[in-house]
Amino acid sequence: LSSYAQPHQVPSPGLLMPAFSEIRYEPLRSPGSLIISPFNYPIILSLVPVAGSLAAGNPVVLKPSEMASNVSSLLARLVPRYFDSSVFAIFEGGIPETTEL
């Protein structure tokens, strides 16, 4: 892991010749991604962006739609079982909670 995290030198464009370029592998941490799910297709339109954000190394805060209360309660029950709250958190509620986020 430590060798993977080391910066790697890459060629610089000729126009920027006195400069050097390197690639640094760092996960993006904070502030993360806030995903506010719509009421139509609540599972697909919430979990596909979550998967992309987690794959990029970002923490996720998901706010499911209050109009899809069954899906919201299901996600609120299952997600803490499989994910740490610092990586993937779910907030349920209505307009005041969404405004606060």
KOLDRENDO-108028 format. One line per field, with one value per residue (C-alpha): residue number from 1; residue in one letter; chain; x, y, z. Coordinates in Angstrom, 3 decimals. Each point is the difference from the previous one (the first is absolute). Example, Ala and Ser with C-alpha at 12.3 -4.5 7.8 and 13.67 -1.06 7.14 Angstrom:
REM KOLDRENDO-108028
num = c(1  2);
residuo = c(a  s);
cadena = c(A  A);
c1 = c(12.300  1.370);
c2 = c(-4.500  3.440);
c3 = c(7.800  -0.660);
REM end
This chain:
REM KOLDRENDO-108028
num = c(1  2  3  4  5  6  7  8  9  10  11  12  13  14  15  16  17  18  19  20  21  22  23  24  25  26  27  28  29  30  31  32  33  34  35  36  37  38  39  40  41  42  43  44  45  46  47  48  49  50  51  52  53  54  55  56  57  58  59  60  61  62  63  64  65  66  67  68  69  70  71  72  73  74  75  76  77  78  79  80  81  82  83  84  85  86  87  88  89  90  91  92  93  94  95  96  97  98  99  100  101);
residuo = c(l  s  s  y  a  q  p  h  q  v  p  s  p  g  l  l  m  p  a  f  s  e  i  r  y  e  p  l  r  s  p  g  s  l  i  i  s  p  f  n  y  p  i  i  l  s  l  v  p  v  a  g  s  l  a  a  g  n  p  v  v  l  k  p  s  e  m  a  s  n  v  s  s  l  l  a  r  l  v  p  r  y  f  d  s  s  v  f  a  i  f  e  g  g  i  p  e  t  t  e  l);
cadena = c(A  A  A  A  A  A  A  A  A  A  A  A  A  A  A  A  A  A  A  A  A  A  A  A  A  A  A  A  A  A  A  A  A  A  A  A  A  A  A  A  A  A  A  A  A  A  A  A  A  A  A  A  A  A  A  A  A  A  A  A  A  A  A  A  A  A  A  A  A  A  A  A  A  A  A  A  A  A  A  A  A  A  A  A  A  A  A  A  A  A  A  A  A  A  A  A  A  A  A  A  A);
c1 = c(0.000  2.800  1.591  -3.378  -0.471  3.389  -0.069  0.989  1.832  -1.615  1.169  -0.930  -1.236  2.801  -1.594  0.502  3.551  1.619  -2.853  -0.449  -3.181  -0.960  -3.028  -1.075  -2.558  -2.149  -3.610  -2.272  -1.315  -1.902  -2.454  -1.099  -3.156  -3.520  -2.526  -3.636  -2.121  -3.186  -3.279  -0.184  2.270  1.330  2.370  1.722  0.236  1.536  2.283  1.639  1.469  0.958  1.951  1.856  0.861  1.216  2.067  1.716  0.892  -2.507  -2.191  -3.722  -2.967  -3.276  -3.321  -2.778  -3.271  -2.611  -2.629  1.513  -0.146  0.221  3.209  1.374  -0.604  1.429  3.216  0.243  -0.227  2.374  2.778  1.304  0.186  2.513  1.753  1.800  -1.792  3.125  -0.142  -3.712  -2.675  -3.736  -2.197  -3.751  -2.460  -1.858  0.688  1.531  2.556  0.854  0.461  2.274  2.198);
c2 = c(0.000  2.427  -0.490  0.625  3.241  1.417  2.815  -1.087  2.312  0.359  1.935  3.691  1.749  1.647  3.433  -0.236  -1.329  1.267  -1.533  -3.591  -2.002  -2.773  -2.094  -0.260  -2.580  1.438  -0.775  2.987  0.182  2.982  1.537  -3.041  -0.322  1.009  -1.990  1.020  -2.764  0.690  -1.806  -1.697  -3.052  0.607  -2.977  0.400  3.807  -0.096  -3.040  0.486  3.414  -1.486  -2.781  2.484  2.245  -2.875  -1.363  3.388  -0.094  2.578  -0.331  0.205  1.588  -1.264  1.715  -2.237  1.561  0.336  -0.924  -3.510  -0.763  -3.800  0.189  2.643  -2.127  -3.083  1.827  1.534  -3.484  -1.812  2.511  0.281  -3.790  -0.127  3.404  2.085  3.282  1.993  -1.462  -0.169  1.769  0.276  2.811  -0.395  2.842  2.643  3.501  1.383  -2.821  0.454  3.730  -0.676  -2.325);
c3 = c(0.000  0.789  -3.432  -1.647  1.927  -1.059  -2.593  -3.519  -2.421  -3.423  -3.080  -0.101  -3.151  -1.984  0.399  3.769  -0.269  3.206  1.973  1.123  0.358  2.349  0.834  3.622  1.042  2.764  0.820  0.281  3.512  1.163  -0.785  -1.994  -2.040  0.961  -2.023  0.269  -1.463  -1.996  0.631  -3.415  -0.295  3.526  0.145  -3.359  0.104  3.460  -0.007  -3.422  0.978  3.380  -1.717  -2.184  2.914  2.159  -2.901  -0.287  3.698  1.181  3.068  -0.725  1.729  -1.475  0.595  -1.383  -1.042  2.728  -2.605  -0.310  3.707  -0.332  -2.025  2.344  3.087  -1.720  -0.928  3.479  1.495  -2.390  -0.695  3.599  0.110  -2.879  -0.036  2.588  0.710  -0.908  -3.527  -0.776  2.053  -0.580  1.278  -0.096  0.243  -1.902  -1.252  3.236  0.131  -3.674  0.533  2.978  -2.055);
REM end
